[in-house]
Amino acid sequence: MRADQRHPVHQLLFLYGNARPQPDDPRGRGTTAIITLNVPNPYATGNDIPGGMFGVTVNGKVSPVVASFTYNETPSSFGRIPTTLVVGIPLGNTAQTIQAVWAGVRGSTVIIDSPASRSAVF
């Protein structure tokens, strides 16, 4: 493999599963991708101090790093709480699938009614 084929753009491609390196292909090994999940306008509804948790899965396994929000008390109207998660994901030499996940806390319902984004950089 030529040195110019090891450009981080290639690593981004197989981070998202678009390239299939061979088992002995060292691309990505020892590299950490910084994943940013930005949810600019979520809110949560519920009766017991509602809130939300956001995270990512890597090949179906949930990362222990999460971002969350809660209200200080059960509000009479539910304001929006911008939430951003930044997490480092070690890359391997096979394709990795990164998915965003979320859940309500204490039985609340999380509402995402505006665009959210996920990005990766090295």
LOKOL-104607 format. One record per residue (C-alpha): residue in one letter; x, y, z. Coordinates in pm, whole numbers, plus 32768, in hexadecimal, padded with zeros to 4 digits. Each point is the difference from the previous one (the first is absolute). Layout:
N
PATI   code      x      y      z
PATI      A      X      Y      Z
...
This chain:
122
PATI   code      x      y      z
PATI      M   8000   8000   8000
PATI      R   8086   815A   7FA6
PATI      A   8021   8105   8118
PATI      D   7F07   80E7   7F53
PATI      Q   7EF6   7EEE   8022
PATI      R   800D   801F   817C
PATI      H   7F5A   8155   8002
PATI      P   7F04   802D   8120
PATI      V   7EE3   8019   7F04
PATI      H   802A   7E8B   7FBC
PATI      Q   7FF2   7FBA   8174
PATI      L   7EBD   80C6   801A
PATI      L   7F70   7F2C   7EEA
PATI      F   803C   7EB7   80AD
PATI      L   7F98   8092   814F
PATI      Y   7EA8   801E   7F61
PATI      G   801A   7EB2   7F4F
PATI      N   802F   8075   7E9A
PATI      A   8156   7F5F   7FCC
PATI      R   805F   7E99   8049
PATI      P   8175   7FE4   804E
PATI      Q   80AC   7EB0   7FF6
PATI      P   804A   7F56   8151
PATI      D   8170   8063   7FF3
PATI      D   7FB5   816A   7F99
PATI      P   808A   80E9   8110
PATI      R   7F2B   8130   7FA3
PATI      G   7F55   808E   8131
PATI      R   80AD   7F23   80FE
PATI      G   807E   80DA   8121
PATI      T   7F2E   812E   7F95
PATI      T   7EEA   809F   80CA
PATI      A   7EDA   80A5   7F53
PATI      I   7F57   811D   80B7
PATI      I   7E88   7FD2   7FD8
PATI      T   7F1F   812C   803F
PATI      L   7E8A   7FD6   802C
PATI      N   7F4C   814D   8003
PATI      V   7E8E   800D   805B
PATI      P   7FB5   8176   8000
PATI      N   7E92   800E   806C
PATI      P   7F8B   7ECE   80C2
PATI      Y   7F08   8009   811C
PATI      A   7F62   7EFF   80E1
PATI      T   7EA5   7FD8   8091
PATI      G   7F95   7F3E   8134
PATI      N   7F88   8016   8165
PATI      D   8140   7FAF   80C2
PATI      I   810D   8105   7FAF
PATI      P   801F   7FA0   7E8F
PATI      G   8140   7FF5   7F37
PATI      G   80C0   7F4A   7EF4
PATI      M   8143   7F40   7FC9
PATI      F   80BF   7FF2   7EB7
PATI      G   8115   7F14   7F97
PATI      V   8094   7F35   7EE6
PATI      T   8025   7E90   7FB6
PATI      V   812D   7F69   7F52
PATI      N   7FA1   7EC2   7F44
PATI      G   7ECF   7FE3   80E4
PATI      K   80BD   802C   8148
PATI      V   7F9D   8135   80CB
PATI      S   811D   80EC   805A
PATI      P   800C   8051   8176
PATI      V   802E   8172   7FAB
PATI      V   7EB1   80B7   7FF5
PATI      A   7F76   8161   7FFF
PATI      S   7EC2   804C   80BE
PATI      F   7F15   8110   8072
PATI      T   7EF2   801A   8107
PATI      Y   7F23   8114   8082
PATI      N   802B   8073   8169
PATI      E   7E95   7FAC   8047
PATI      T   7ED2   7F8C   7F3C
PATI      P   7FBB   8136   7F2D
PATI      S   7EAC   8086   7F9E
PATI      S   808B   8031   7E9F
PATI      F   8127   7F41   7F70
PATI      G   8120   80D8   7F7F
PATI      R   8103   7F8C   7F09
PATI      I   8156   7F96   807F
PATI      P   8118   7FF6   7EFA
PATI      T   80D4   7EC8   8039
PATI      T   814E   7FA0   7F65
PATI      L   80C9   7EC1   8032
PATI      V   8170   7FE3   7FA1
PATI      V   809F   7EA8   801F
PATI      G   8143   7F5E   7F86
PATI      I   7FD3   7EB3   7F4D
PATI      P   8137   7F29   7FC0
PATI      L   800A   7F88   7E98
PATI      G   8057   7E9F   7F9A
PATI      N   8051   7F60   7EB4
PATI      T   7E98   7F9F   7FAF
PATI      A   7ECB   80CB   7FB0
PATI      Q   7F54   8099   812F
PATI      T   7E97   8075   800F
PATI      I   7FBC   812E   80DD
PATI      Q   7E94   8049   805D
PATI      A   7F68   810E   80D9
PATI      V   7F16   7F8B   8116
PATI      W   7F2C   80AD   8104
PATI      A   7F18   7FB3   8120
PATI      G   7F21   80B7   80F3
PATI      V   8059   800C   8172
PATI      R   7F0A   7FA1   8111
PATI      G   7EFC   7F92   7F00
PATI      S   7FFB   8148   7F3F
PATI      T   7FD7   8022   7E89
PATI      V   8116   80AD   7F3A
PATI      I   7F8A   80D4   7EDC
PATI      I   80F1   8047   7EDE
PATI      D   7F42   80CC   7EFF
PATI      S   8120   80B7   7F57
PATI      P   8136   7F8A   7F45
PATI      A   8116   7F5E   80CB
PATI      S   815C   7FB1   7F80
PATI      R   8115   7F03   8031
PATI      S   815E   803F   7F7F
PATI      A   8158   7F60   801C
PATI      V   815E   8095   7FF1
PATI      F   8162   7F89   8049
